[in-house]
Amino acid sequence: LKPNAEQQFLYGNHVLKSGLGRITEGTPQYQGVIVYSMNDLPLGFGVAAKSALDCRMADPMTIVMFHQADIGEYLRNEDNLT
């Protein structure tokens, strides 16, 4: 992810094409993916909403990855843990 999209992802939002830094070539639609920052820090995981080929032609405001979990989830749900 690009630096400006990292915070949005860590707050539980889906990833837009405008926040996508790189995508593995040949990624199919609905494939499980691991999300990294541009500094190769793993941030979480999700599901590809578009294939890598479709991402190239997509509008910048198109959702390209559905959020599943991230490293900020523990802090957001800390009060609900036992």
C-alpha positions, 0 to 999 in steps of 0.5 A, spaced: 500 500 500 501 507 498 503 510 505 496 515 505 492 508 504 496 505 510 492 508 515 485 507 512 486 500 511 488 499 519 482 503 520 478 497 517 477 500 510 477 496 504 483 498 499 482 503 493 486 503 487 488 509 488 492 506 494 495 500 491 502 501 490 504 494 487 500 487 486 503 481 484 502 479 477 497 474 475 493 475 482 486 472 480 479 475 483 477 473 490 484 470 491 486 471 499 492 476 499 497 479 504 497 486 505 504 490 505 506 497 506 511 500 501 516 498 506 515 491 506 511 491 513 505 486 513 499 490 515 494 484 514 490 480 509 484 481 505 481 478 498 482 481 491 476 484 489 479 485 482 484 481 478 491 484 477 489 485 470 482 488 472 486 493 477 490 496 471 484 498 467 480 500 474 478 507 476 482 510 482 476 510 486 474 502 485 475 498 491 480 493 489 481 489 495 476 487 501 479 488 508 479 482 512 483 483 518 489 488 520 494 489 525 490 495 528 484 490 530 487 488 537 487 495 539 480 497 536 477 491 539 481 491 546 475 492 550 471 486 548 477 481 549 476 477 555 
